[in-house]
Amino acid sequence: MLKVLFMGRKPVAAQALESLLARSDVDVVGVLTDNHLPVSPTTDAAARNGVKIYEFAEALAALKERTLAFDLGISMLYWKKLKDELLSAPSRGVINFHPAPLPQYKGTAGYNLAILEGRGSWAVSAHYMDENIDTGGIIKLKEFEIDREKETAHSLERKSQSVLFELFREVFQAALESEESLPVSPNVGGRYVSRAEMESMKEVKSGDDIAKKIRAFWFPPYDGAYQVVDGRKYTLVDRFILESLGDPNTSNLFTEQKC
């Protein structure tokens, strides 16, 4: 039976965890997740199934003390950089599922850049993890179409999570059936964007395509594209965003009628 340490957050991680727990050929020995937050689907899935939830430092200590052991690590949108025994202990490595195409888009801001660059397609990636961020060998990409005129960061995340789960099922099954590491392609080049850089990209500046920038950073409840007025940041919305928030089953006499 394959022993798996699962790491992740957001609904797609909970979905992936539930699918592993439903298998008779897999033993999920622990979960690292965002259990410090008041709402955590992955925490709920682990708790429902009686799986031990580890803090990051606690998992490292358990590996050093050999009270925790696993064959394969699975990371689904886990946000911490792995190190030491978390990378070296599993005989089959750690596979990360990244919500952007590699090697082009590393780190954060993938959804934002997809819209700012006017892409008509996007992809999610599976790769082995190493001591750096999003640099391990690429196992597989799964591509899908997106709407270059209407996509927002929020809508692209929803689409990406659905495809991420499909990719997870395919890659995990392949890893389960192989005692060797899966074939990989080089993960060289591309652009790495830090969280701080991504936040700085949100400011609307002279010459920006404002409508595109609003879509690129529309991801409530986080701050979106903004302008600074009297030292304070104000998130911008436009008619497209307002219409996307409306109830499709009602109409308003005072909105512009479309022919």
C-alpha positions, 0 to 999 in steps of 0.5 A, a space after each residue: 500500500 502506497 503511503 502518501 503525505 498530502 499537502 494542500 488547500 482550497 476546495 480542489 485540494 479537499 477534493 483530491 484528498 477525498 479521492 485518495 481516502 476513498 482508495 483501498 491501495 493508498 494510506 494517507 499518513 498525514 495532511 499539511 494544510 491551512 488549518 490555522 484559518 477559520 474556513 478550510 475545506 481540506 482541514 474538514 476533509 481530513 477531520 471527517 476521515 480521522 487523518 492526522 493534521 500536521 503543522 509544518 514544523 511538526 511534520 519535519 520533526 516527526 520525519 527526523 524522529 522517524 515517527 512519520 514516513 511516506 513514499 510519495 508526497 502530493 502538494 495541491 496549492 500548498 503555499 510553503 516551500 518544502 525543505 530537508 526531510 520533506 523532500 528527501 524522505 519519500 522514495 518516490 518524491 513529491 509531486 506538486 500541482 501548479 495552476 499555471 503552465 511551466 516553465 513559463 509561469 513560476 510563483 504567483 500571478 499566473 492568472 493575472 498574467 494570463 489575462 494581461 497578456 491576452 492569452 486564449 488558452 491556459 494550462 496547469 502543470 504537474 512537476 516534481 518538487 525540489 528545494 526551489 519554487 516551481 523548478 523541479 522536472 515537469 511531468 505533464 501539462 493539461 491545456 484548456 481554452 479561456 476567453 481572452 475578452 471576458 476572463 477574470 482572475 476569479 473565473 480563471 481560478 475556477 476553471 483551473 481548479 477543475 482541470 487541476 483535479 483532472 490532472 491530479 487523477 491522471 498523474 497520481 494513477 501513473 505514479 501509483 503504477 510506477 515504482 520509478 520516478 515518472 519521466 520529466 521534461 526540463 523546467 528551465 527559464 520562464 518568469 518567477 513572480 513573488 507575492 510582493 511583485 504581484 501586489 505591485 502589479 495591481 496599481 493602475 498607471 498611465 498607459 495601462 489598459 484599465 479594463 483588462 487590468 481590472 479583469 486581471 486582478 478581480 479576485 474578491 475578497 482580495 484587493 483588485 486593480 487600484 488607484 491611490 487617492 489621498 494616500 488610500 488604495 481604492 479598488 476599481 470596478 467597471 460595468 463588466 464587473 458590475 454586470 457579472 455580479 448581477 442576478 441573471 434572473 432580475 432586470 434593472 430599469 436603470 441599466 443601459 439596454 443592449 440591442 
